[in-house]
Amino acid sequence: MKRNRLAIAAGSFALLVIGGCQLLPGQEEQRPIVIGTANALTSFDPAGAYDNGSWAVFSNVYQSLLTFEAGSPSPRPDVAETCGFTDSALRTYRCELRDGVVFSNGNPVSAAAVKHSFDRILRIRHPLGPGPLFANLRSVEARGSFVTFHLRTADATWPHKIATGAGSIVDPAEFPLDRLRGNASAVGSGPYVVTSYRKGEAIDLASNPAYKGAVTRKRVPVNIRYYPTAQDVEKAWKAGTIEVAYSGLPSAALERLDPRDPDVSLSVGESAHARYLVMNLRSARNPLKDVAARRAVAALVDRGRLAGEVFRYTVTPLYSLVPQGVVGHNTAFLDAYPEADPRYAAQRLRSAGITTPVPITLGHQTGTAALEAGELKRQLETDGLFEVELVEERDWDAYQNRYQRGEFDAFVSAWIPDFADPETFVQPLVGTGNVLHNGYTSTEVDTAIRNTQRHSDRGQSVPQFWSIQDAVARDVPLVPLWQKKNHVVTRSTVIGGHHLAEGNAIWRLWELRRL
């Protein structure tokens, strides 16, 4: 989930911080800082997870060849000493590893371990894993301290991709090549080690004494507490059992926060966190298989009402695949469809000979997501055009598996960028074999994606990104709903919360401190 080669970072990942100060040199508080979040970890295995809750933990317990510094869109070495393309065609990328890096069990982080980590993602091809991010990877070669990636076609974004949680390096002795490892614990080389884990409830992290990499700060212990809904995070905050509320407080609770309160610090990150209504195109029996029905849905959605009534204006309406603030964004859905227009929608359905009401199932999660789904149901059922059955799933892991199996005609899903480039909203979401598993495939879109990857000057790829978004608005495999900022609330005794609000999938827990 949430970097400037395209001048993206300056606009889309800027930070507003209320409160905070500097820690004096040599100070370190050993009492754990307690974080509450509704973004649960689904797997400790990098080959089996492509979600924000899991990647947040990955960025602390694992290392990648490259990583992102706070406020920077460009990856820098972590396990690697140096990295770079070896050809002008942007199809061969080589890294030399730094010496002396070991996993928390004492085994060396070698070039063979790096190759193993990428090979197993391609071998396992877990449906909920990050495989689509590496769709262009042909093979990995390990020789001595060098790792070489051979790509099928040019890909200027490759350094960014291997700097994400998908590029987490694992120990071959602990992680089998052909299957996922159990969720009992994690063995990595990151700045933290897992000291205890209770599935769906909590993870406790302590500083890794053997760590060697890009992080130079001393690390305080961190306890992460997982809650089913944002409302549960709010209860824990009010009860004083958590000191940091990360991406968890309901919109109404955020609205009530007083920035003048000396006991609370609010950090707001300009984020490209986006939300989509995804259509299932896999089943011929699904009414939404017909593009006319999907276009009718696009014309019935009232984004302004979602933003105001459900999210209390803590989100902004979104009218295209690529969010505002990211280079390459356009307003394809605003240009193609009227907003909340039942007459237009009815005409699309009549022209296609589709009988109304059109029955569909809409998958969603609990808490605020249930309120959102209820409002979408009301909008789609305007003038009797659709008949929506809401299907709620409390467990996030189960929810992913259900939409992966095609159990919903439509479902609501959020997306947090992997890195600061429009590519992160395109290949994973609408490329063939996308992580949404909705059956959408387009030769036009796939070709345009490959063309965007050829440009080191990412500004030159903007026309292709526009064409992709126009094609998505025409085909409607999904309907953009809204985007939001990242909110992190901390007690006044905790500083560094703004480093958790940067709007990407890196959770810099090592930046947290006590006053």
Secondary structure, DSSP 8 states (H G I E B T S, - for coil): -----SS-HHHHS-EEE-S-----TT----S-EEEEES-----S-GGG--SHHHHHHHHHH---SEEE-TT-SSEEESSEEEEEESSTTS-EEEEEE-TT-B-TTS-B--HHHHHHHHHHHHHH--TTSSGGGGTTEEEEEEETTEEEEEESS--TTHHHHHTSGGG----TTTS-SSS---SS-----SSEEEEEEETTTEEEEEE-TT--SS--S----EEEEE-SSHHHHHHHHHHT--SEEES-S-HHHHHH--TT-TTEEEEEEEEEEEEEEEE--S-TTSGGGSHHHHHHHHHH--HHHIIIIITTTSEEE--SSS-TTSTT---HHHHHS-SS-HHHHHHHHHHTT--SSEEEEEEE-STHHHHHHHHHHHHHTGGGSEEEEEEE---HHHHHHHHHTT--SEEEEEE--SSSSGGGGTHHHHSTT-TT-S----HHHHHHHHHHTT-SSGGGGHHHHHHHHHHHHHH-SEEEEEEEEEEEEEETTEE-GGGG-SSSS---GGG-EE-
